[in-house]
Amino acid sequence: MKQKSRTAKGRYLQNIVKDKIIELYPVLTKKDIRTSMVGENNADIKLLSHTAKKLFPYSVECKNRNEFKGVYNGMRQAIKHSPREPVLVIKMNREKPLAIIDLDHFFKLLSD
């Protein structure tokens, strides 16, 4: 895959998240939040205003990769086990466990 394609793929996911944050908090505008540029060493979603930082207290890093097959297989398994909302918990040696939920479910939790 060419670098330009990788960049576009990452930007696509960043824009999805940015748009969901703006949709969740209508008081925010595109001036309050932006996606990072290629090569920047900060979070992928930049909260520029104090209001944005207060409303959305998360640091977002976006990874749009094909190598997450095992994670998606685990999530499919969680979905098959029960009609309840699936949560996948993963852990690597010497790392903290991570809980993975659907992006739409995450924003639904924030809106309640």
Biopython code that builds the backbone (N, CA, C, O; Angstrom):
import numpy as np
from Bio.PDB.StructureBuilder import StructureBuilder

atoms = [
    (1, "MET", "N", (0.842, -1.173, 0.000)),
    (1, "MET", "CA", (0.000, 0.000, 0.000)),
    (1, "MET", "C", (0.887, 1.237, 0.000)),
    (1, "MET", "O", (1.864, 1.306, 0.746)),
    (2, "LYS", "N", (0.554, 2.196, -0.823)),
    (2, "LYS", "CA", (1.339, 3.433, -0.915)),
    (2, "LYS", "C", (1.089, 4.317, 0.308)),
    (2, "LYS", "O", (0.038, 4.242, 0.945)),
    (3, "GLN", "N", (2.069, 5.146, 0.617)),
    (3, "GLN", "CA", (1.965, 6.033, 1.772)),
    (3, "GLN", "C", (0.751, 6.941, 1.662)),
    (3, "GLN", "O", (0.078, 7.199, 2.660)),
    (4, "LYS", "N", (0.467, 7.426, 0.470)),
    (4, "LYS", "CA", (-0.684, 8.310, 0.271)),
    (4, "LYS", "C", (-1.995, 7.591, 0.620)),
    (4, "LYS", "O", (-2.899, 8.188, 1.205)),
    (5, "SER", "N", (-2.087, 6.324, 0.263)),
    (5, "SER", "CA", (-3.272, 5.520, 0.576)),
    (5, "SER", "C", (-3.387, 5.284, 2.082)),
    (5, "SER", "O", (-4.479, 5.354, 2.647)),
    (6, "ARG", "N", (-2.249, 5.003, 2.728)),
    (6, "ARG", "CA", (-2.255, 4.813, 4.185)),
    (6, "ARG", "C", (-2.736, 6.074, 4.897)),
    (6, "ARG", "O", (-3.540, 6.011, 5.827)),
    (7, "THR", "N", (-2.237, 7.201, 4.448)),
    (7, "THR", "CA", (-2.614, 8.483, 5.041)),
    (7, "THR", "C", (-4.109, 8.734, 4.872)),
    (7, "THR", "O", (-4.781, 9.154, 5.815)),
    (8, "ALA", "N", (-4.630, 8.478, 3.674)),
    (8, "ALA", "CA", (-6.055, 8.689, 3.407)),
    (8, "ALA", "C", (-6.914, 7.770, 4.266)),
    (8, "ALA", "O", (-7.964, 8.180, 4.759)),
    (9, "LYS", "N", (-6.472, 6.533, 4.445)),
    (9, "LYS", "CA", (-7.199, 5.561, 5.248)),
    (9, "LYS", "C", (-7.263, 6.011, 6.709)),
    (9, "LYS", "O", (-8.315, 5.922, 7.341)),
    (10, "GLY", "N", (-6.150, 6.489, 7.239)),
    (10, "GLY", "CA", (-6.115, 7.005, 8.606)),
    (10, "GLY", "C", (-6.954, 8.256, 8.767)),
    (10, "GLY", "O", (-7.677, 8.402, 9.752)),
    (11, "ARG", "N", (-6.861, 9.154, 7.810)),
    (11, "ARG", "CA", (-7.634, 10.403, 7.845)),
    (11, "ARG", "C", (-9.141, 10.102, 7.846)),
    (11, "ARG", "O", (-9.912, 10.779, 8.527)),
    (12, "TYR", "N", (-9.553, 9.089, 7.083)),
    (12, "TYR", "CA", (-10.958, 8.690, 7.008)),
    (12, "TYR", "C", (-11.496, 8.352, 8.405)),
    (12, "TYR", "O", (-12.564, 8.831, 8.788)),
    (13, "LEU", "N", (-10.766, 7.532, 9.162)),
    (13, "LEU", "CA", (-11.194, 7.155, 10.507)),
    (13, "LEU", "C", (-11.176, 8.357, 11.447)),
    (13, "LEU", "O", (-12.085, 8.513, 12.262)),
    (14, "GLN", "N", (-10.168, 9.196, 11.348)),
    (14, "GLN", "CA", (-10.114, 10.402, 12.182)),
    (14, "GLN", "C", (-11.342, 11.279, 11.948)),
    (14, "GLN", "O", (-11.929, 11.802, 12.895)),
    (15, "ASN", "N", (-11.721, 11.434, 10.693)),
    (15, "ASN", "CA", (-12.883, 12.270, 10.373)),
    (15, "ASN", "C", (-14.183, 11.676, 10.897)),
    (15, "ASN", "O", (-15.076, 12.414, 11.312)),
    (16, "ILE", "N", (-14.299, 10.350, 10.882)),
    (16, "ILE", "CA", (-15.488, 9.707, 11.456)),
    (16, "ILE", "C", (-15.607, 10.068, 12.929)),
    (16, "ILE", "O", (-16.677, 10.466, 13.389)),
    (17, "VAL", "N", (-14.508, 9.928, 13.671)),
    (17, "VAL", "CA", (-14.517, 10.214, 15.112)),
    (17, "VAL", "C", (-14.786, 11.692, 15.360)),
    (17, "VAL", "O", (-15.600, 12.037, 16.217)),
    (18, "LYS", "N", (-14.115, 12.565, 14.623)),
    (18, "LYS", "CA", (-14.326, 14.010, 14.783)),
    (18, "LYS", "C", (-15.789, 14.375, 14.550)),
    (18, "LYS", "O", (-16.367, 15.130, 15.332)),
    (19, "ASP", "N", (-16.391, 13.855, 13.495)),
    (19, "ASP", "CA", (-17.790, 14.155, 13.183)),
    (19, "ASP", "C", (-18.736, 13.634, 14.265)),
    (19, "ASP", "O", (-19.739, 14.282, 14.567)),
    (20, "LYS", "N", (-18.436, 12.483, 14.847)),
    (20, "LYS", "CA", (-19.268, 11.931, 15.918)),
    (20, "LYS", "C", (-19.191, 12.807, 17.180)),
    (20, "LYS", "O", (-20.191, 12.989, 17.873)),
    (21, "ILE", "N", (-18.018, 13.339, 17.467)),
    (21, "ILE", "CA", (-17.874, 14.226, 18.633)),
    (21, "ILE", "C", (-18.680, 15.506, 18.404)),
    (21, "ILE", "O", (-19.396, 15.960, 19.296)),
    (22, "ILE", "N", (-18.563, 16.076, 17.225)),
    (22, "ILE", "CA", (-19.306, 17.309, 16.917)),
    (22, "ILE", "C", (-20.810, 17.046, 16.931)),
    (22, "ILE", "O", (-21.584, 17.893, 17.378)),
    (23, "GLU", "N", (-21.225, 15.885, 16.445)),
    (23, "GLU", "CA", (-22.646, 15.521, 16.457)),
    (23, "GLU", "C", (-23.157, 15.343, 17.888)),
    (23, "GLU", "O", (-24.281, 15.735, 18.204)),
    (24, "LEU", "N", (-22.328, 14.753, 18.747)),
    (24, "LEU", "CA", (-22.715, 14.522, 20.139)),
    (24, "LEU", "C", (-22.827, 15.825, 20.918)),
    (24, "LEU", "O", (-23.708, 15.972, 21.765)),
    (25, "TYR", "N", (-21.942, 16.766, 20.636)),
    (25, "TYR", "CA", (-21.914, 18.054, 21.346)),
    (25, "TYR", "C", (-22.124, 19.180, 20.335)),
    (25, "TYR", "O", (-21.155, 19.742, 19.826)),
    (26, "PRO", "N", (-23.390, 19.513, 20.039)),
    (26, "PRO", "CA", (-23.676, 20.528, 19.016)),
    (26, "PRO", "C", (-23.093, 21.914, 19.324)),
    (26, "PRO", "O", (-22.978, 22.747, 18.425)),
    (27, "VAL", "N", (-22.730, 22.164, 20.575)),
    (27, "VAL", "CA", (-22.142, 23.447, 20.932)),
    (27, "VAL", "C", (-20.744, 23.594, 20.310)),
    (27, "VAL", "O", (-20.252, 24.710, 20.144)),
    (28, "LEU", "N", (-20.115, 22.475, 19.970)),
    (28, "LEU", "CA", (-18.782, 22.504, 19.361)),
    (28, "LEU", "C", (-18.887, 22.756, 17.862)),
    (28, "LEU", "O", (-19.827, 22.314, 17.201)),
    (29, "THR", "N", (-17.906, 23.471, 17.351)),
    (29, "THR", "CA", (-17.837, 23.720, 15.914)),
    (29, "THR", "C", (-16.534, 23.123, 15.384)),
    (29, "THR", "O", (-15.733, 22.582, 16.146)),
    (30, "LYS", "N", (-16.339, 23.226, 14.100)),
    (30, "LYS", "CA", (-15.112, 22.712, 13.499)),
    (30, "LYS", "C", (-13.884, 23.511, 13.954)),
    (30, "LYS", "O", (-12.752, 23.068, 13.764)),
    (31, "LYS", "N", (-14.104, 24.675, 14.547)),
    (31, "LYS", "CA", (-12.992, 25.461, 15.103)),
    (31, "LYS", "C", (-12.545, 24.922, 16.459)),
    (31, "LYS", "O", (-11.436, 25.210, 16.908)),
    (32, "ASP", "N", (-13.411, 24.136, 17.115)),
    (32, "ASP", "CA", (-13.106, 23.589, 18.432)),
    (32, "ASP", "C", (-12.348, 22.267, 18.366)),
    (32, "ASP", "O", (-11.717, 21.863, 19.343)),
    (33, "ILE", "N", (-12.407, 21.596, 17.228)),
    (33, "ILE", "CA", (-11.845, 20.260, 17.123)),
    (33, "ILE", "C", (-11.315, 20.048, 15.711)),
    (33, "ILE", "O", (-11.929, 20.473, 14.733)),
    (34, "ARG", "N", (-10.166, 19.385, 15.621)),
    (34, "ARG", "CA", (-9.619, 19.081, 14.294)),
    (34, "ARG", "C", (-8.821, 17.789, 14.369)),
    (34, "ARG", "O", (-8.482, 17.313, 15.453)),
    (35, "THR", "N", (-8.528, 17.231, 13.203)),
    (35, "THR", "CA", (-7.697, 16.032, 13.140)),
    (35, "THR", "C", (-6.241, 16.460, 12.976)),
    (35, "THR", "O", (-5.945, 17.547, 12.481)),
    (36, "SER", "N", (-5.346, 15.580, 13.403)),
    (36, "SER", "CA", (-3.925, 15.919, 13.303)),
    (36, "SER", "C", (-3.421, 15.733, 11.877)),
    (36, "SER", "O", (-4.008, 15.001, 11.080)),
    (37, "MET", "N", (-2.341, 16.400, 11.584)),
    (37, "MET", "CA", (-1.692, 16.279, 10.283)),
    (37, "MET", "C", (-0.704, 15.115, 10.347)),
    (37, "MET", "O", (-0.324, 14.682, 11.435)),
    (38, "VAL", "N", (-0.294, 14.617, 9.205)),
    (38, "VAL", "CA", (0.678, 13.531, 9.143)),
    (38, "VAL", "C", (1.980, 13.977, 9.803)),
    (38, "VAL", "O", (2.498, 15.055, 9.512)),
    (39, "GLY", "N", (2.496, 13.141, 10.690)),
    (39, "GLY", "CA", (3.770, 13.437, 11.327)),
    (39, "GLY", "C", (3.672, 14.203, 12.634)),
    (39, "GLY", "O", (4.682, 14.363, 13.319)),
    (40, "GLU", "N", (2.489, 14.683, 13.004)),
    (40, "GLU", "CA", (2.342, 15.377, 14.279)),
    (40, "GLU", "C", (2.451, 14.367, 15.409)),
    (40, "GLU", "O", (2.016, 13.224, 15.270)),
    (41, "ASN", "N", (3.030, 14.785, 16.527)),
    (41, "ASN", "CA", (3.260, 13.876, 17.643)),
    (41, "ASN", "C", (2.211, 13.981, 18.740)),
    (41, "ASN", "O", (2.494, 13.631, 19.886)),
    (42, "ASN", "N", (1.042, 14.440, 18.432)),
    (42, "ASN", "CA", (-0.023, 14.560, 19.418)),
    (42, "ASN", "C", (-1.129, 13.567, 19.106)),
    (42, "ASN", "O", (-0.998, 12.737, 18.206)),
    (43, "ALA", "N", (-2.224, 13.657, 19.859)),
    (43, "ALA", "CA", (-3.385, 12.805, 19.623)),
    (43, "ALA", "C", (-3.930, 13.057, 18.216)),
    (43, "ALA", "O", (-3.743, 14.135, 17.652)),
    (44, "ASP", "N", (-4.600, 12.060, 17.664)),
    (44, "ASP", "CA", (-5.149, 12.188, 16.313)),
    (44, "ASP", "C", (-6.317, 13.162, 16.248)),
    (44, "ASP", "O", (-6.548, 13.796, 15.218)),
    (45, "ILE", "N", (-7.047, 13.277, 17.341)),
    (45, "ILE", "CA", (-8.154, 14.240, 17.422)),
    (45, "ILE", "C", (-7.717, 15.342, 18.374)),
    (45, "ILE", "O", (-7.499, 15.103, 19.562)),
    (46, "LYS", "N", (-7.594, 16.543, 17.842)),
    (46, "LYS", "CA", (-7.131, 17.679, 18.651)),
    (46, "LYS", "C", (-8.331, 18.487, 19.138)),
    (46, "LYS", "O", (-9.145, 18.969, 18.350)),
    (47, "LEU", "N", (-8.411, 18.616, 20.439)),
    (47, "LEU", "CA", (-9.447, 19.443, 21.046)),
    (47, "LEU", "C", (-8.812, 20.810, 21.292)),
    (47, "LEU", "O", (-7.928, 20.950, 22.138)),
    (48, "LEU", "N", (-9.263, 21.802, 20.556)),
    (48, "LEU", "CA", (-8.606, 23.102, 20.564)),
    (48, "LEU", "C", (-9.141, 24.053, 21.626)),
    (48, "LEU", "O", (-8.387, 24.874, 22.148)),
    (49, "SER", "N", (-10.429, 23.960, 21.958)),
    (49, "SER", "CA", (-11.005, 24.891, 22.918)),
    (49, "SER", "C", (-11.128, 24.252, 24.300)),
    (49, "SER", "O", (-11.132, 23.029, 24.440)),
    (50, "HIS", "N", (-11.228, 25.099, 25.300)),
    (50, "HIS", "CA", (-11.423, 24.644, 26.671)),
    (50, "HIS", "C", (-12.748, 23.892, 26.785)),
    (50, "HIS", "O", (-12.832, 22.883, 27.485)),
    (51, "THR", "N", (-13.773, 24.378, 26.104)),
    (51, "THR", "CA", (-15.092, 23.741, 26.124)),
    (51, "THR", "C", (-15.006, 22.327, 25.573)),
    (51, "THR", "O", (-15.572, 21.403, 26.158)),
    (52, "ALA", "N", (-14.312, 22.140, 24.460)),
    (52, "ALA", "CA", (-14.170, 20.819, 23.852)),
    (52, "ALA", "C", (-13.441, 19.870, 24.803)),
    (52, "ALA", "O", (-13.839, 18.713, 24.944)),
    (53, "LYS", "N", (-12.396, 20.338, 25.446)),
    (53, "LYS", "CA", (-11.631, 19.506, 26.373)),
    (53, "LYS", "C", (-12.473, 19.104, 27.584)),
    (53, "LYS", "O", (-12.331, 18.002, 28.115)),
    (54, "LYS", "N", (-13.343, 20.003, 28.006)),
    (54, "LYS", "CA", (-14.203, 19.733, 29.152)),
    (54, "LYS", "C", (-15.297, 18.721, 28.788)),
    (54, "LYS", "O", (-15.600, 17.822, 29.571)),
    (55, "LEU", "N", (-15.882, 18.872, 27.604)),
    (55, "LEU", "CA", (-16.960, 17.992, 27.175)),
    (55, "LEU", "C", (-16.473, 16.590, 26.804)),
    (55, "LEU", "O", (-17.168, 15.602, 27.043)),
    (56, "PHE", "N", (-15.292, 16.511, 26.226)),
    (56, "PHE", "CA", (-14.770, 15.229, 25.735)),
    (56, "PHE", "C", (-13.385, 14.999, 26.334)),
    (56, "PHE", "O", (-12.379, 15.359, 25.722)),
    (57, "PRO", "N", (-13.322, 14.397, 27.536)),
    (57, "PRO", "CA", (-12.044, 14.261, 28.246)),
    (57, "PRO", "C", (-11.228, 13.027, 27.837)),
    (57, "PRO", "O", (-10.715, 12.312, 28.698)),
    (58, "TYR", "N", (-11.107, 12.780, 26.539)),
    (58, "TYR", "CA", (-10.405, 11.605, 26.055)),
    (58, "TYR", "C", (-9.281, 12.005, 25.107)),
    (58, "TYR", "O", (-9.361, 13.022, 24.419)),
    (59, "SER", "N", (-8.242, 11.194, 25.083)),
    (59, "SER", "CA", (-7.166, 11.332, 24.110)),
    (59, "SER", "C", (-7.393, 10.251, 23.065)),
    (59, "SER", "O", (-7.363, 9.065, 23.394)),
    (60, "VAL", "N", (-7.619, 10.633, 21.819)),
    (60, "VAL", "CA", (-8.002, 9.686, 20.776)),
    (60, "VAL", "C", (-6.839, 9.422, 19.822)),
    (60, "VAL", "O", (-6.258, 10.344, 19.250)),
    (61, "GLU", "N", (-6.521, 8.160, 19.671)),
    (61, "GLU", "CA", (-5.546, 7.704, 18.687)),
    (61, "GLU", "C", (-6.293, 6.773, 17.740)),
    (61, "GLU", "O", (-6.929, 5.822, 18.193)),
    (62, "CYS", "N", (-6.229, 7.024, 16.450)),
    (62, "CYS", "CA", (-6.958, 6.229, 15.454)),
    (62, "CYS", "C", (-5.989, 5.342, 14.681)),
    (62, "CYS", "O", (-4.954, 5.806, 14.204)),
    (63, "LYS", "N", (-6.330, 4.080, 14.564)),
    (63, "LYS", "CA", (-5.538, 3.122, 13.790)),
    (63, "LYS", "C", (-6.491, 2.397, 12.856)),
    (63, "LYS", "O", (-7.385, 1.689, 13.319)),
    (64, "ASN", "N", (-6.320, 2.558, 11.561)),
    (64, "ASN", "CA", (-7.151, 1.896, 10.561)),
    (64, "ASN", "C", (-6.268, 0.894, 9.825)),
    (64, "ASN", "O", (-5.684, 1.208, 8.787)),
    (65, "ARG", "N", (-6.178, -0.323, 10.378)),
    (65, "ARG", "CA", (-5.252, -1.324, 9.849)),
    (65, "ARG", "C", (-5.950, -2.647, 9.627)),
    (65, "ARG", "O", (-6.940, -2.963, 10.287)),
    (66, "ASN", "N", (-5.427, -3.407, 8.700)),
    (66, "ASN", "CA", (-5.973, -4.719, 8.398)),
    (66, "ASN", "C", (-5.464, -5.793, 9.358)),
    (66, "ASN", "O", (-5.997, -6.902, 9.379)),
    (67, "GLU", "N", (-4.449, -5.482, 10.143)),
    (67, "GLU", "CA", (-3.836, -6.493, 11.006)),
    (67, "GLU", "C", (-4.599, -6.735, 12.307)),
    (67, "GLU", "O", (-4.118, -7.476, 13.164)),
    (68, "PHE", "N", (-5.762, -6.138, 12.473)),
    (68, "PHE", "CA", (-6.561, -6.319, 13.686)),
    (68, "PHE", "C", (-7.557, -7.471, 13.554)),
    (68, "PHE", "O", (-8.561, -7.506, 14.265)),
    (69, "LYS", "N", (-7.290, -8.395, 12.663)),
    (69, "LYS", "CA", (-8.210, -9.491, 12.389)),
    (69, "LYS", "C", (-8.578, -10.251, 13.662)),
    (69, "LYS", "O", (-9.747, -10.570, 13.877)),
    (70, "GLY", "N", (-7.584, -10.543, 14.507)),
    (70, "GLY", "CA", (-7.840, -11.279, 15.747)),
    (70, "GLY", "C", (-8.772, -10.540, 16.683)),
    (70, "GLY", "O", (-9.599, -11.155, 17.356)),
    (71, "VAL", "N", (-8.644, -9.224, 16.731)),
    (71, "VAL", "CA", (-9.518, -8.411, 17.575)),
    (71, "VAL", "C", (-10.957, -8.502, 17.065)),
    (71, "VAL", "O", (-11.891, -8.672, 17.849)),
    (72, "TYR", "N", (-11.125, -8.389, 15.769)),
    (72, "TYR", "CA", (-12.475, -8.464, 15.197)),
    (72, "TYR", "C", (-13.061, -9.865, 15.341)),
    (72, "TYR", "O", (-14.269, -10.009, 15.531)),
    (73, "ASN", "N", (-12.228, -10.897, 15.254)),
    (73, "ASN", "CA", (-12.711, -12.258, 15.481)),
    (73, "ASN", "C", (-13.204, -12.420, 16.920)),
    (73, "ASN", "O", (-14.230, -13.055, 17.163)),
    (74, "GLY", "N", (-12.471, -11.848, 17.864)),
    (74, "GLY", "CA", (-12.890, -11.879, 19.267)),
    (74, "GLY", "C", (-14.204, -11.145, 19.484)),
    (74, "GLY", "O", (-15.052, -11.600, 20.253)),
    (75, "MET", "N", (-14.377, -10.018, 18.813)),
    (75, "MET", "CA", (-15.625, -9.259, 18.949)),
    (75, "MET", "C", (-16.790, -10.043, 18.340)),
    (75, "MET", "O", (-17.882, -10.067, 18.909)),
    (76, "ARG", "N", (-16.567, -10.681, 17.195)),
    (76, "ARG", "CA", (-17.627, -11.512, 16.589)),
    (76, "ARG", "C", (-18.035, -12.640, 17.536)),
    (76, "ARG", "O", (-19.215, -12.977, 17.632)),
    (77, "GLN", "N", (-17.071, -13.215, 18.226)),
    (77, "GLN", "CA", (-17.357, -14.274, 19.179)),
    (77, "GLN", "C", (-18.196, -13.738, 20.337)),
    (77, "GLN", "O", (-19.143, -14.395, 20.768)),
    (78, "ALA", "N", (-17.861, -12.558, 20.842)),
    (78, "ALA", "CA", (-18.641, -11.942, 21.924)),
    (78, "ALA", "C", (-20.075, -11.668, 21.466)),
    (78, "ALA", "O", (-21.015, -11.831, 22.245)),
    (79, "ILE", "N", (-20.246, -11.258, 20.220)),
    (79, "ILE", "CA", (-21.583, -10.985, 19.671)),
    (79, "ILE", "C", (-22.397, -12.277, 19.598)),
    (79, "ILE", "O", (-23.591, -12.278, 19.901)),
    (80, "LYS", "N", (-21.756, -13.368, 19.199)),
    (80, "LYS", "CA", (-22.466, -14.643, 19.062)),
    (80, "LYS", "C", (-22.922, -15.208, 20.410)),
    (80, "LYS", "O", (-23.927, -15.918, 20.466)),
    (81, "HIS", "N", (-22.215, -14.912, 21.477)),
    (81, "HIS", "CA", (-22.498, -15.505, 22.784)),
    (81, "HIS", "C", (-23.765, -14.982, 23.432)),
    (81, "HIS", "O", (-24.382, -15.682, 24.235)),
    (82, "SER", "N", (-24.162, -13.769, 23.101)),
    (82, "SER", "CA", (-25.265, -13.155, 23.839)),
    (82, "SER", "C", (-25.865, -12.014, 23.031)),
    (82, "SER", "O", (-25.178, -11.407, 22.210)),
    (83, "PRO", "N", (-27.152, -11.716, 23.257)),
    (83, "PRO", "CA", (-27.763, -10.565, 22.589)),
    (83, "PRO", "C", (-27.386, -9.232, 23.244)),
    (83, "PRO", "O", (-27.742, -8.170, 22.732)),
    (84, "ARG", "N", (-26.673, -9.279, 24.365)),
    (84, "ARG", "CA", (-26.272, -8.052, 25.053)),
    (84, "ARG", "C", (-25.145, -7.353, 24.304)),
    (84, "ARG", "O", (-24.544, -7.920, 23.392)),
    (85, "GLU", "N", (-24.872, -6.133, 24.695)),
    (85, "GLU", "CA", (-23.808, -5.335, 24.051)),
    (85, "GLU", "C", (-22.459, -6.022, 24.252)),
    (85, "GLU", "O", (-22.087, -6.314, 25.389)),
    (86, "PRO", "N", (-21.717, -6.287, 23.175)),
    (86, "PRO", "CA", (-20.439, -6.995, 23.311)),
    (86, "PRO", "C", (-19.305, -6.089, 23.799)),
    (86, "PRO", "O", (-19.220, -4.915, 23.439)),
    (87, "VAL", "N", (-18.450, -6.668, 24.620)),
    (87, "VAL", "CA", (-17.220, -6.029, 25.079)),
    (87, "VAL", "C", (-16.109, -7.062, 24.921)),
    (87, "VAL", "O", (-16.242, -8.201, 25.368)),
    (88, "LEU", "N", (-15.030, -6.662, 24.293)),
    (88, "LEU", "CA", (-13.879, -7.538, 24.136)),
    (88, "LEU", "C", (-12.775, -7.004, 25.039)),
    (88, "LEU", "O", (-12.424, -5.827, 24.959)),
    (89, "VAL", "N", (-12.227, -7.855, 25.892)),
    (89, "VAL", "CA", (-11.119, -7.466, 26.761)),
    (89, "VAL", "C", (-9.870, -8.179, 26.234)),
    (89, "VAL", "O", (-9.853, -9.400, 26.079)),
    (90, "ILE", "N", (-8.825, -7.387, 25.963)),
    (90, "ILE", "CA", (-7.572, -7.945, 25.457)),
    (90, "ILE", "C", (-6.431, -7.541, 26.390)),
    (90, "ILE", "O", (-6.513, -6.535, 27.095)),
    (91, "LYS", "N", (-5.376, -8.340, 26.380)),
    (91, "LYS", "CA", (-4.217, -8.030, 27.208)),
    (91, "LYS", "C", (-2.974, -8.638, 26.578)),
    (91, "LYS", "O", (-3.012, -9.742, 26.035)),
    (92, "MET", "N", (-1.885, -7.910, 26.656)),
    (92, "MET", "CA", (-0.570, -8.388, 26.257)),
    (92, "MET", "C", (0.288, -8.543, 27.507)),
    (92, "MET", "O", (-0.006, -7.942, 28.540)),
    (93, "ASN", "N", (1.324, -9.330, 27.420)),
    (93, "ASN", "CA", (2.246, -9.470, 28.552)),
    (93, "ASN", "C", (2.779, -8.100, 28.971)),
    (93, "ASN", "O", (3.155, -7.278, 28.135)),
    (94, "ARG", "N", (2.802, -7.882, 30.263)),
    (94, "ARG", "CA", (3.330, -6.650, 30.866)),
    (94, "ARG", "C", (2.582, -5.389, 30.447)),
    (94, "ARG", "O", (3.127, -4.289, 30.536)),
    (95, "GLU", "N", (1.359, -5.536, 29.997)),
    (95, "GLU", "CA", (0.524, -4.383, 29.625)),
    (95, "GLU", "C", (-0.808, -4.475, 30.357)),
    (95, "GLU", "O", (-1.233, -5.552, 30.776)),
    (96, "LYS", "N", (-1.454, -3.325, 30.501)),
    (96, "LYS", "CA", (-2.764, -3.287, 31.147)),
    (96, "LYS", "C", (-3.825, -3.860, 30.198)),
    (96, "LYS", "O", (-3.710, -3.717, 28.981)),
    (97, "PRO", "N", (-4.850, -4.505, 30.750)),
    (97, "PRO", "CA", (-5.948, -4.973, 29.898)),
    (97, "PRO", "C", (-6.700, -3.796, 29.274)),
    (97, "PRO", "O", (-6.807, -2.724, 29.870)),
    (98, "LEU", "N", (-7.208, -4.014, 28.085)),
    (98, "LEU", "CA", (-7.992, -3.006, 27.374)),
    (98, "LEU", "C", (-9.391, -3.557, 27.109)),
    (98, "LEU", "O", (-9.549, -4.733, 26.784)),
    (99, "ALA", "N", (-10.388, -2.715, 27.246)),
    (99, "ALA", "CA", (-11.765, -3.084, 26.918)),
    (99, "ALA", "C", (-12.113, -2.430, 25.586)),
    (99, "ALA", "O", (-11.930, -1.225, 25.409)),
    (100, "ILE", "N", (-12.612, -3.226, 24.658)),
    (100, "ILE", "CA", (-12.956, -2.735, 23.327)),
    (100, "ILE", "C", (-14.462, -2.822, 23.148)),
    (100, "ILE", "O", (-15.064, -3.879, 23.336)),
    (101, "ILE", "N", (-15.065, -1.691, 22.778)),
    (101, "ILE", "CA", (-16.499, -1.646, 22.512)),
    (101, "ILE", "C", (-16.722, -0.997, 21.150)),
    (101, "ILE", "O", (-15.823, -0.360, 20.600)),
    (102, "ASP", "N", (-17.912, -1.164, 20.622)),
    (102, "ASP", "CA", (-18.291, -0.561, 19.349)),
    (102, "ASP", "C", (-18.273, 0.970, 19.468)),
    (102, "ASP", "O", (-18.684, 1.518, 20.491)),
    (103, "LEU", "N", (-17.799, 1.652, 18.426)),
    (103, "LEU", "CA", (-17.699, 3.118, 18.455)),
    (103, "LEU", "C", (-19.059, 3.780, 18.666)),
    (103, "LEU", "O", (-19.168, 4.733, 19.438)),
    (104, "ASP", "N", (-20.090, 3.287, 17.992)),
    (104, "ASP", "CA", (-21.425, 3.857, 18.180)),
    (104, "ASP", "C", (-21.916, 3.669, 19.607)),
    (104, "ASP", "O", (-22.561, 4.555, 20.168)),
    (105, "HIS", "N", (-21.612, 2.511, 20.197)),
    (105, "HIS", "CA", (-22.004, 2.266, 21.594)),
    (105, "HIS", "C", (-21.258, 3.222, 22.531)),
    (105, "HIS", "O", (-21.839, 3.728, 23.491)),
    (106, "PHE", "N", (-19.986, 3.465, 22.257)),
    (106, "PHE", "CA", (-19.207, 4.409, 23.057)),
    (106, "PHE", "C", (-19.862, 5.787, 23.053)),
    (106, "PHE", "O", (-20.020, 6.401, 24.108)),
    (107, "PHE", "N", (-20.244, 6.277, 21.869)),
    (107, "PHE", "CA", (-20.876, 7.593, 21.818)),
    (107, "PHE", "C", (-22.275, 7.600, 22.411)),
    (107, "PHE", "O", (-22.729, 8.632, 22.906)),
    (108, "LYS", "N", (-22.964, 6.466, 22.370)),
    (108, "LYS", "CA", (-24.267, 6.363, 23.021)),
    (108, "LYS", "C", (-24.086, 6.482, 24.545)),
    (108, "LYS", "O", (-24.871, 7.153, 25.215)),
    (109, "LEU", "N", (-23.055, 5.829, 25.081)),
    (109, "LEU", "CA", (-22.772, 5.946, 26.512)),
    (109, "LEU", "C", (-22.511, 7.389, 26.920)),
    (109, "LEU", "O", (-22.949, 7.829, 27.983)),
    (110, "LEU", "N", (-21.799, 8.121, 26.072)),
    (110, "LEU", "CA", (-21.494, 9.514, 26.369)),
    (110, "LEU", "C", (-22.746, 10.401, 26.316)),
    (110, "LEU", "O", (-22.847, 11.394, 27.035)),
    (111, "SER", "N", (-23.680, 10.030, 25.466)),
    (111, "SER", "CA", (-24.872, 10.881, 25.286)),
    (111, "SER", "C", (-25.908, 10.679, 26.379)),
    (111, "SER", "O", (-26.780, 11.528, 26.564)),
    (112, "ASP", "N", (-25.829, 9.558, 27.114)),
    (112, "ASP", "CA", (-26.816, 9.290, 28.179)),
    (112, "ASP", "C", (-26.554, 10.087, 29.423)),
    (112, "ASP", "O", (-27.295, 9.969, 30.399)),
]
sb = StructureBuilder()
sb.init_structure("model")
sb.init_model(0)
sb.init_chain("A")
sb.init_seg("    ")
for serial, (resi, resn, name, xyz) in enumerate(atoms, 1):
    if name == "N":
        sb.init_residue(resn, " ", resi, " ")
    sb.init_atom(name, np.array(xyz, "f"), 0.0, 1.0, " ", f" {name:<3s}", serial, name[0])
structure = sb.get_structure()
